[in-house]
Amino acid sequence: MKKYLTVVLTLFFASVLTIIVLASRKETFMREVRAIDHSLSKPTPFPITKEQWPADLEWHDGSEQKTFSDPQATKGGTWEAYMQSFPPNFRQVGPESNSGFRGLMDDNDIDLVEIHPVTNKLMPGIAKRWAVTKDRTKIFFEIDPDATWDDGVPITVDDFIFRLKAMRSPGVVAPWYNQYYSTMLVDILKFSDHRMAVVLPSAMADTVLKGTIPPLPYHFYGELREIRKTYPANRALSYLKRDGKEVPTELTQLLEEHNKALETLAKDEKPPKEPTYEITVEDVQPDWVNTYNWKIQPRTGPYNIYSYIKGKEVVFKRNENWWAKDKKFYKHRYNVDYIRYTVIRDNNLAFEKFKLGELDQFGLILPNYWHSKAKYMDPVDMGYMQKIWFYTQQPQGSSQINFNLDKAKLKDINLRLGIIYSLNIQNMIDTVLYGDYERSETFNEGYGDYSNPNIKARRFNPKKAVEYFEKAGYSKIGRDGIRVNEKGERLSFKILYAAPHHTQRILALQNEARKLGLHLALDNFDSTAVFKAMLSNEHEIAWNGWGAGFRPKYRSQFHKENAHKNQRNNLSNLDDDQVSEMIDKYRFALDSETRIKLAHQIEERLFELAATIPTYKVPYFRQAAWRWVKYPDFIATPSNEMLMDKYGTFWIDPKMKKELLEKMKKKEIIYDIPAIIKDERYRGGKNAQH
């Protein structure tokens, strides 16, 4: 018995000790906190070029422009935000890296130069000044000697050379990056640790921006290695030329034989498969994708991931020693100490948490929130919260519907036109969206002269819809009211979409289309998984949107090189020689007149092909924010996507937050701020300077 009690007591105290230890290490088990590894060995520097640094360069530094921050801004506090799903990884390149979370990391990467959000002119980033050669094929940059990674390691030219080489390597498993960095950039010349030149394949418009790439921390990822890799023969040839290597006679002969076989090919004969050839290329470290799924790389910007709980939250922390914090265009920006993104999958739940003060702001771009759910809110009525409607001058992102032309039925343009004419998009805007959004006519609007004003998107037309359905062979109506062809195949397609709040929009289209014999089945699940399915070409029809850039971009979405392949953005699998040829010309054209003309022609051809439909645009942001969230007197720049975005001009007053939460408990009413601000200073292209 005594022995038994001894065992029991021993087990009891061991359990208590274990609980104490676990409790003391709770955060260790629950939360992974970033630890900076200072033991990383310094990789071998890249060689200095033999070329001479030009003496006659015309330098620019953007210093003539005004600042756009508020000197009243104060540091401190935690910004509470949310995201609807946890990222599949923390990489910015490679498989499953193209998630919404990636944008949060991109926003904390400072480029060589940045675009001023008011003037749209260049301002310093990592480079303190820049210059372009007269032939516009080289851009020279002087890196700010103060610039460092957030682990304290200086940013040097080696980090840019490493970026170029890594993005060309097969190990990152990123075909688009491989292609872009192999064709759009020839080389990076190193003159010293802080002086470099980016070499372009030819003169290009927006030259400085074409040569502006973000660095990649060479000291973090380490040495490159050489591997043997087999490629299609033509690609092997291009890579050898790209790397300045001698082309083997064997490869030349192989391609000559293949080309002869193609030339002598009979009209109906199947072309021979392109031969392959093994070459030596530089590559990142083995198993790079899996190795860096959850590693937190050093950043050049003000914030980096500090901690995370998988599936629940990610916390970013402000770098108090950030190298640019006192620079002219970065002072008084990026003010909160921490930014916490909590996973809240349901927008409605997030809205309720916002009203309780658990989130600092909530986007009201969705009409049902602005006009219904947020129309009457006690915190607004009592003066604790404010609603803001701010028109911007942002180029419009492209919201669209993509037909997957790799699906047999959707290859028929008559069928696609029938579907387009059966979609009552304007009715959906007027009803579900309260008439707040505006109909998009083309894929690139808000770009000034680059946008084509002569194209009008096809409108709902029942007569034409029926006409084209019948041309496509769907002339009979089944018992359930859905059209069928001679084979008995129903006129039915799945629409894959990511955002649950888009369900009502698609249902509105579904109801109208059904009256014409078209069944549209809704296909929706987790947003990250939906995007993965789209990039894997698993969709029939994709309902999606793309962000806007500084200039209209067409290649990733519409060029034939990005068709019929996974992990590409050509969701319609459009494979049109005419479009691709115009895109190539647009890409390399120098003068704006030629580029504008080509942009218009590309949009016209896309309209003819009817592979993708533009839907709507939103030229403003709307949101509600607690009054402890502070912003400048001018509210926002014309380039803001929201009050609290990458420009970081807002701040938090922690003292006021504490006071307001106490007043809320007592239900005290404050009347010293307007409940709603509607600012139209930039509406319709107005150029109002703050």
Secondary structure, 3 states (H helix, E strand, C coil): CHHHHHHHHHHHHHHHHHHHHHHHCHHHHHCEECCCCCCCCCCCCCCCCCCCCCCCCCCECCCCCCCCCCCCCCCCCEEEEEECCCCCCCCCCCCCCCCCCHHHHHCCCCCCEEECCCCCCEEECCEEEEEECCCCCEEEEEECCCCECCCCCECCHHHHHHHHHHHHCHHHCCHHHHHHHHHCCCEEEEEECCEEEEECCCCCCCHHHHCCCCCCCHHHHCCCEEEEEEEEHHHHHHHHHHCCCCCCHHHHHHHHHHHHHHHCCCCCCCCCCCCEEEEEEEECCCCHHHHCCCCCCCCCCCEEEEEEECCCEEEEEECCCCCCCCCCCCCCCCCCCEEEEEECCCHHHHHHHHHCCCCCEEECCCHHHHHHHCCCCHHHHCCCEEEEEEECCCCCCEEEEEECCCCHHHHCHHHHHHHHHCCCHHHHHHHCCCCCCEECCCCCCCCHHHCCCCCCCCCCCHHHHHHHHHHCCCCEECCCCCEECCCCCECEEEEEECCHHHHHHHHHHHHHHHCCCCEEEEEECCHHHHHHHHHCCCCCEEEEEECCCCCCCCHHHHCHHHCCCCCCCCCCCCCCHHHHHHHHHHHHCCCHHHHHHHHHHHHHHHHHHCCEEECEECCEEEEEEECCEECCCCCCCCCCCCCCCCCCCCEECHHHHHHHHHHHHHCCCCCCCCCEEEECCCHHHCCCCC
